[in-house]
Amino acid sequence: NAGVTQTPKFQVLKTGQSMTLQCAQDMNHNSMYWYRQDPGMGLRLIYYSASEGTTDKGEVPNGYNVSRLNKREFSLRLESAAPSQTSVYFCASSEAQRFYGYTFGSGTRLTVV
Amino acid sequence: GESVGLHLPTLSVQEGDNSIINCAYSNSASDYFIWYKQESGKGPQFIIDIRSNMDKRQGQRVTVLLNKTVKHLSLQIAATQPGDSAVYFCAEMIGQLTFGSGTQLTVLP
């Protein structure tokens, strides 16, 4: 099994450009998450989807939108990229919201210039 | 707000020794905790978890201890190996997982 797959792995954007980060999981998990990780820091939750058809804001949602396309896929969109959004973005999934560990993808390294 | 924190940002141990990584949490409502390992350039990898109704849980070469009285979590790695070099995060669950800032473990030859 591939687990959680994120595309692209690397991206450079100019300020003001838009892009969508893709995430897909093949574990039949119900819940999916988007985190960002800045240098020397832990992960901060951007948005999550507890189940197909639902999305909710996390700790740092400003400047982002998400779509839970189906049970497998959860995308993150930056409508107008800013240098402050330079970060590594991780998608994760879990069987359910509580008492299950999250499985993470390998990340998308985004630089906004 | 309440958050998960770590006592030490870096830890160096000799190969073959035991490692102990500590974590303090401040939210008494947290009822589930996970330790993750993150190697350079990779996503976090699940190591071991523990629910708040337990004090100790063991895995292969790893043990997690939970002290709810002082809101403290620790990860013990037995016979530390070079492959254990990584950043270790504790995470607590209140709704969703909240991560601490991590401890860099370096294994010395």
Interface residues (C-beta under 8 A of the other chain):
Chain A: V4 Y33 Y35 G40 M41 G42 L43 R44 L45 Y48 G58 E59 F90 A92 Q97 R98 F99 G101 Y102 T103 F104 G105 S106 G107
Chain B: V4 Y32 I34 Y36 K42 G43 P44 Q45 F46 D49 R51 F89 M93 G95 Q96 L97 T98 F99 G100 S101 G102
